[in-house]
Amino acid sequence: MDESLTTLAMTGATTIMSAMATSAWAAARAGTIRLFRRSEPEDQRALEVRLDREAVLVRQEPDPDSARGDLVGGWRLQLVALLREHPEAEAEIRALVASVGAQLPSEERTSWIQEVFATGHGMAFGAQGGNITVNHTPAVPQPTPARDGNSD
């Protein structure tokens, strides 16, 4: 899958989770259900139950941001799977991110801090509520000491 779509899935998941237990939750919930309308009816009901259950967990958690952060990975995987099966959903996810992101209370748009690191030849991607940061630093080859054949 294209890395930009993987990053979009992360942005979508972060935006949806950022909206939990905020005034933007109704819009995020409805938009998420619309995204997954392609699934079977029983899957749709399970999705609604999952969203509602997780929203309750976030509301009950003493540290809602931590709870949201714990949920992001699972939703990223769901959005990646959706994009693999239905690439046309990309525009809908982008619209959901923009719409919900604009409705988030200002403290939810600015309160998440994320550190992303890559080592070796890796790439690091960070996504928070519609803001995507891509950092890529290619590895610099280190010189190898010359061997002269002597083993002093």
The 8 nearest C-alpha neighbors of each residue, nearest first, counted from 0:
[[1, 2, 4, 5, 83, 3, 79, 82],
 [0, 2, 4, 3, 5, 6, 83, 7],
 [3, 1, 5, 4, 6, 0, 7, 124],
 [2, 4, 6, 5, 1, 7, 0, 8],
 [5, 3, 7, 6, 2, 1, 8, 0],
 [6, 4, 2, 8, 7, 3, 79, 9],
 [5, 7, 3, 9, 4, 8, 2, 10],
 [8, 6, 4, 10, 9, 5, 11, 3],
 [9, 7, 11, 5, 78, 75, 6, 10],
 [10, 8, 75, 6, 12, 7, 11, 126],
 [11, 9, 7, 126, 13, 129, 8, 12],
 [10, 12, 8, 14, 9, 13, 96, 7],
 [13, 11, 75, 9, 74, 15, 71, 14],
 [14, 12, 10, 16, 11, 128, 15, 127],
 [13, 15, 128, 17, 11, 12, 16, 10],
 [14, 16, 12, 18, 17, 13, 27, 11],
 [15, 17, 13, 18, 19, 67, 14, 12],
 [18, 16, 14, 15, 19, 13, 107, 67],
 [17, 19, 24, 23, 16, 15, 21, 20],
 [20, 18, 24, 16, 54, 21, 17, 57],
 [19, 21, 58, 54, 24, 18, 57, 22],
 [22, 20, 23, 18, 19, 24, 103, 104],
 [21, 23, 24, 20, 103, 25, 104, 18],
 [24, 22, 18, 21, 102, 103, 26, 25],
 [23, 25, 18, 27, 19, 26, 21, 22],
 [26, 24, 28, 27, 23, 29, 22, 30],
 [25, 27, 29, 24, 28, 23, 30, 99],
 [28, 26, 24, 30, 25, 29, 15, 99],
 [27, 29, 31, 25, 30, 26, 24, 32],
 [30, 28, 32, 26, 31, 27, 25, 33],
 [31, 29, 33, 27, 32, 28, 26, 95],
 [30, 32, 34, 28, 33, 29, 27, 35],
 [31, 33, 29, 35, 34, 30, 36, 28],
 [34, 32, 30, 36, 31, 35, 29, 37],
 [35, 33, 31, 32, 36, 30, 91, 88],
 [34, 36, 37, 32, 33, 38, 31, 43],
 [37, 35, 33, 38, 34, 32, 43, 39],
 [36, 38, 35, 39, 34, 33, 85, 43],
 [39, 37, 36, 35, 42, 43, 40, 41],
 [38, 40, 42, 41, 43, 37, 36, 44],
 [41, 39, 43, 42, 44, 38, 36, 45],
 [42, 40, 44, 43, 39, 45, 38, 46],
 [41, 43, 45, 39, 40, 44, 38, 46],
 [44, 42, 40, 46, 41, 45, 47, 39],
 [43, 45, 47, 41, 46, 42, 48, 40],
 [44, 46, 42, 48, 43, 47, 49, 41],
 [47, 45, 43, 49, 44, 48, 42, 50],
 [46, 48, 44, 50, 49, 45, 51, 43],
 [47, 49, 45, 51, 46, 50, 52, 44],
 [50, 48, 46, 52, 47, 51, 53, 45],
 [49, 51, 47, 53, 48, 52, 54, 46],
 [50, 52, 54, 48, 49, 53, 47, 55],
 [53, 51, 49, 55, 54, 50, 48, 56],
 [52, 54, 56, 50, 55, 51, 49, 57],
 [55, 53, 51, 57, 56, 52, 19, 50],
 [56, 54, 58, 52, 53, 57, 59, 51],
 [55, 57, 53, 59, 54, 58, 60, 52],
 [56, 58, 63, 54, 60, 55, 59, 66],
 [59, 57, 55, 56, 20, 60, 54, 63],
 [60, 58, 56, 57, 55, 61, 63, 62],
 [59, 61, 57, 62, 63, 58, 56, 66],
 [62, 60, 63, 59, 58, 57, 66, 65],
 [61, 63, 60, 65, 64, 66, 57, 59],
 [64, 62, 66, 57, 60, 65, 61, 67],
 [65, 63, 67, 66, 62, 68, 111, 17],
 [64, 66, 68, 63, 67, 62, 69, 60],
 [67, 65, 63, 69, 68, 64, 57, 70],
 [68, 66, 64, 70, 16, 69, 65, 63],
 [67, 69, 65, 71, 66, 70, 64, 16],
 [68, 70, 66, 67, 71, 65, 72, 73],
 [71, 69, 67, 68, 72, 73, 66, 74],
 [70, 72, 74, 68, 12, 73, 13, 69],
 [73, 71, 75, 74, 70, 76, 69, 12],
 [74, 72, 76, 75, 71, 70, 77, 12],
 [73, 75, 77, 12, 71, 76, 72, 78],
 [74, 76, 9, 72, 12, 78, 8, 73],
 [75, 77, 79, 73, 74, 78, 80, 72],
 [78, 76, 74, 80, 75, 79, 81, 73],
 [77, 79, 81, 75, 8, 80, 76, 82],
 [80, 78, 76, 82, 81, 77, 8, 75],
 [81, 79, 83, 77, 78, 82, 76, 84],
 [80, 82, 78, 84, 79, 83, 85, 77],
 [81, 83, 86, 85, 79, 80, 84, 78],
 [84, 82, 80, 81, 85, 86, 79, 0],
 [83, 85, 81, 82, 80, 86, 79, 87],
 [84, 86, 82, 87, 81, 83, 88, 89],
 [87, 85, 82, 88, 83, 89, 84, 81],
 [86, 88, 85, 89, 90, 82, 91, 84],
 [89, 87, 91, 86, 90, 85, 82, 92],
 [90, 88, 92, 87, 91, 86, 93, 82],
 [89, 91, 93, 92, 88, 94, 87, 95],
 [92, 90, 94, 88, 93, 89, 95, 34],
 [91, 93, 95, 89, 94, 90, 96, 88],
 [92, 94, 90, 96, 91, 95, 97, 89],
 [95, 93, 91, 97, 92, 96, 98, 90],
 [96, 94, 92, 98, 97, 93, 99, 91],
 [97, 95, 93, 94, 99, 100, 98, 11],
 [98, 96, 94, 100, 95, 99, 101, 93],
 [97, 99, 95, 101, 100, 96, 94, 102],
 [100, 98, 102, 101, 96, 97, 95, 27],
 [99, 101, 97, 103, 102, 98, 96, 128],
 [100, 102, 99, 98, 103, 97, 96, 104],
 [103, 101, 99, 100, 23, 104, 98, 22],
 [104, 102, 100, 23, 101, 107, 105, 99],
 [103, 105, 107, 106, 102, 108, 21, 22],
 [104, 106, 108, 107, 103, 109, 110, 102],
 [105, 107, 109, 108, 104, 110, 103, 111],
 [108, 106, 105, 110, 104, 109, 103, 17],
 [107, 109, 105, 106, 110, 103, 128, 104],
 [108, 110, 106, 107, 111, 105, 112, 128],
 [109, 111, 107, 106, 108, 112, 64, 105],
 [112, 110, 109, 113, 107, 108, 64, 127],
 [113, 111, 110, 114, 109, 127, 64, 115],
 [112, 114, 111, 115, 125, 127, 126, 68],
 [113, 115, 116, 112, 125, 123, 124, 111],
 [114, 116, 123, 125, 113, 124, 117, 134],
 [117, 115, 123, 114, 118, 122, 124, 134],
 [116, 118, 121, 123, 122, 119, 115, 120],
 [119, 117, 121, 120, 116, 122, 138, 123],
 [118, 120, 121, 138, 117, 137, 122, 139],
 [119, 121, 138, 118, 137, 122, 117, 136],
 [122, 120, 117, 118, 119, 123, 135, 137],
 [121, 123, 135, 117, 124, 134, 120, 136],
 [124, 122, 117, 134, 116, 115, 133, 135],
 [125, 123, 133, 132, 134, 122, 126, 115],
 [124, 126, 132, 131, 115, 133, 123, 127],
 [127, 125, 131, 10, 130, 9, 132, 128],
 [126, 128, 130, 129, 13, 10, 131, 125],
 [129, 127, 14, 13, 130, 10, 100, 108],
 [128, 130, 10, 127, 96, 131, 100, 14],
 [131, 129, 127, 128, 126, 132, 10, 125],
 [132, 130, 126, 125, 129, 133, 127, 10],
 [131, 133, 125, 124, 126, 134, 130, 127],
 [134, 132, 124, 123, 125, 135, 131, 122],
 [135, 133, 123, 124, 132, 136, 122, 125],
 [134, 136, 122, 137, 123, 133, 121, 117],
 [135, 137, 138, 134, 122, 120, 121, 117],
 [138, 136, 120, 139, 135, 119, 121, 122],
 [137, 139, 120, 119, 140, 136, 118, 121],
 [138, 140, 137, 141, 136, 119, 120, 142],
 [141, 139, 138, 142, 143, 137, 119, 120],
 [140, 142, 139, 143, 138, 144, 119, 145],
 [143, 141, 144, 140, 145, 139, 146, 138],
 [142, 144, 145, 141, 140, 146, 139, 147],
 [145, 143, 142, 146, 141, 147, 148, 140],
 [146, 144, 143, 147, 142, 148, 149, 141],
 [147, 145, 148, 144, 149, 143, 150, 151],
 [146, 148, 149, 145, 150, 144, 151, 143],
 [147, 149, 146, 150, 145, 151, 144, 143],
 [150, 148, 147, 151, 146, 145, 144, 143],
 [149, 151, 148, 147, 146, 145, 144, 143],
 [150, 149, 148, 147, 146, 145, 144, 143]]
